[in-house]
């Protein structure tokens, strides 16, 4: 990043006031009567009602539209372990996206914990404050146990977006890419370079969507994860297969799909050349992908390419998922975000990309046309239909799978964020 761009980023976060979020009032406060209702003595009445029935917190407080964005700063974006305080700009940024795209209020919580158990205990003890918890930028493998334990201890949705948000968007785009390539997920040979939180979640969700575990070659720094290795944690061991393949060169030969969640420039043109016809390449390391799109297209004119970058087509962007997933979960007061809800989000996102693109999206990107095909397998973040389609699919899946405490909302599907407050 140039010095000018660095300064622009710093100015954005510091001017005219530090930070990116503020608290807003939702009730009038212009008179003594208002203040007496807002605090003492009027506030005693909702307190009594909540003491009688905890569900009344959703009626008399903002809990039902409030999400905590929680991190320990151990895996910040591409920056690594910078500690909890240094993660605060990212967590505030997540809050901006929640508010902008789904009308969800959020508070960022940076936890300085000496152990995963201390982190869990801290979050679990204050979990009643919110309607949902978004875990963010927590390193693997600790993130798996943290999420699992919090899901067990809390009766609100707990969702590690680095895992599941990435997985949902990747699965939706991959289903479309394989459709365009004339292939199926059930038959595809998939190579996953990377074995961290996002990689494990992506492969687990692909299996839920129909992929065969025995058709997946996952690789970590030591090579292919196979059944003969004795150095695997329980999360990697789920993808250990009986195979003679040991290296990326071995695994990539004849593969239909490459999913990169690792680091820059780790897939060579020669390796891409060994893949099957119409190869699908999701090179998601950001900002520098496993293979640059220009290099990939110069190597194979039949490649279907996606990256994590916004300056190339088919961006795998988590903002396509998490705001709307939480919107649907909150609106039916789900106790968790389960596999059925994730799969519903995948198919809603997949199907939306196959529809005609509205003019507002074309105008937003200053282009004349955009249609389902090799250069458009995932909807864009500016598509206003995302809110209604994904939130409604997730809400319905929550109801159908028995984790919702409210019925499917009468005002669904939502057409805009404004409807959230109007309703």
Secondary structure, DSSP 8 states (H G I E B T S, - for coil): --HHHHHHHHHHHHSSSSSS------S--SSHHHHHHHSTTTHHHHHHHHHH-GGGHHHHSSGGGEEEEEE-SSSBTTTB---TGGGHHHHHHHHHHHHHHH--EEEEEE---SSHHHHHHHHHHTGGG-SEEEE-S--TTHHHHHHHHHHHH-SSEEEEHHHHHHHHHHHHHHHHHHHHHT--TTT--EEEE--SHHHHHHHHHHHHTT--GGGEEEEETTEE-BTT-S---HHHHTT-BS-S--SHHHHHTT-SEEEE-S-TT-S-HHHHHTS-SS-EEEE--SSS-SS-HHHHHHH-TT-EEEES-TTSSSB--GGGTHHHHHHHHHHTT-S---HHHHHHHHHHHHHHHTS---HHHHHHHT-S---SBTTBSS--TT-THHHHHHHHHHHHHHHHHT--SS---TT-S--STHHHHH-
